Amino acid sequence: MRPALLFGTGLLALSLVACQQNPEKAEKKAEVVVCDQLAAVGDALESVRALTPTSTVGDAEKAQKSLVTALNGLEKSEKALEKIRVRELRDQLKTFNKEVDKVAKQKKLTLEQAAQELRTKAQPVIAARQQALAEVECVEEPAAPMKK
């Protein structure tokens, strides 16, 4: 296994523990790890693409092992990012449910008043859902042209 992958996975685990109090910071760090893992997959694919008719079976096995390791690292980092995003959505939903309980106790409110109040309180839940569905944006270097 590549030391960079081990380091990246370990760094992700450490950052998740350290950043539980700040979900945005934890999410950004997890996104960086996903991007790093995507780059590692790209590097591994380059090793596969660099195989030539004069490459040995050992070269092919090494390239294949590197690709499998990189893909495993990517899967782990994606799962960690998803977990952070779902946790944020769950936390916002808990807060919203408390607001619903508060509104439900106000028996003199009309349905329209209750709806207006809850519409505002639902915005953080909607934002957290959109963030949970957001794609990771990595800055990519252009791929090297294929060798023939």
N, C-alpha and C positions, 0 to 999 in steps of 0.2 A: 504494500500500500504506500502511496506517495506521502511523504512527510507533510506536504502542503495540505493534502486532504485531511489528514489526521489533525493538523493544527487548526484548519478551518472548522472542522466539526467540533473540536474542543473549545475553540473560541466562541462558537455559536452557543454551546451549552453554558459556558461561563456568562456570556452576555445576557442570556435569557434569565438566569438567576439574578444577575445584578440589575436588570432593567425591568423587573416585574412591577416596580412602582411607576415606571414611565413607559406605557405601552407604545407610544410613538417611537421612542428611542429604540426599544427592543425590536419593533417592526423594521425600522431602518437598518439596524444591524443584521437582522435575519435576511433582509433583501440583499444586502451586500454579500452575505455568505452564499445566497442562491446565485448571484451573479458570478461570484468566484468559482462556484461549482460548475456553472454553465461554461465558463472559460476553460475549466479543467476538462470538461467533456470535449470542447473544441480542440484542445491540445491532443487529447487521446485520439480523436478522429483524424487529426493531422498525422499522427503516428501510423494509423491504419492506411491513410491515403499515401503515405511515403513508401509503403511496401512496393518493391519492384520484383521483376522476375528473378533477380539475383538474391533477393532476401531469403533468409533461412526460415525454416519452420519455427525455430526459436524466436526469431524476430516477430513473426506473425503471432505467436503465443504471447509474447511480451506486449505487443500492441493490443491484443484482445483483452488481456488481463488489465491493462491500464484503462481501457474503455469501460470494462465492467466495474472497476473500482470507482471511476469518475461518475458513472451513472448511479451507483449506490450512494455516493456522497451527495449527488444532486437530489435524489429521492429523500434522503434524510433532511436536507436543508429545506426542501419544499414542505415537508410535513411539519417541521418546526415553525415555519412561517405561517402555515395554515392554522396551526394551533394558537399562535399569538392572535391572529385575526379573529378567529372564532371566539377566543376568550374575551376580546374587546366587545364583540357583538353581544355575547352573553351578558357581560357587565352592563352594557347600555340597556339591554332588555330588562334586566333586574330593576334598574333605576326607573324605567318606564312603567313597569308593573306596580311599583310603589306609588307612582303618580296616579295611575288608574285607580288604585285603592283609595287614595286621598280624594279624588274626584267622586268616586262612588259613595263616599260618606257624606257628601254635600247634597242632601236630598232636595234642596230647593233649586238646584241648578236645572235648567232646561236641557234637553238633549243637544240642542244647538250650542249652548254655552259649554257644555261638557266636551263636545266635539272640538270646538275652537281651542279650548284649553289643552286638550290631549294632542291635537294636531301639532302644536308648538313643541310639546314634550316629546313627540315621536321623532323629531328631526335628528337627534343624535343617534337613534336606532337606525334610521334610514341611512345616515352617513356611515355608520359602522358596517352596515350590510354592503354598501357600495364599496367600501374599502376592503372588505373580505373578498369581494369578487374582482378586485383590481388586479391587473397584471403587473408583474415586476418589470420595471424598465431598467435594463442594463445598458451601459455605454459599451458598445462593441467596437472592436477594431475591425477594419475590413479584412475579409478572408484573403489569404494569399492565393494567387492564381494556381490552378491545378497544373502539376507537372505531367508531361506526356512521356 
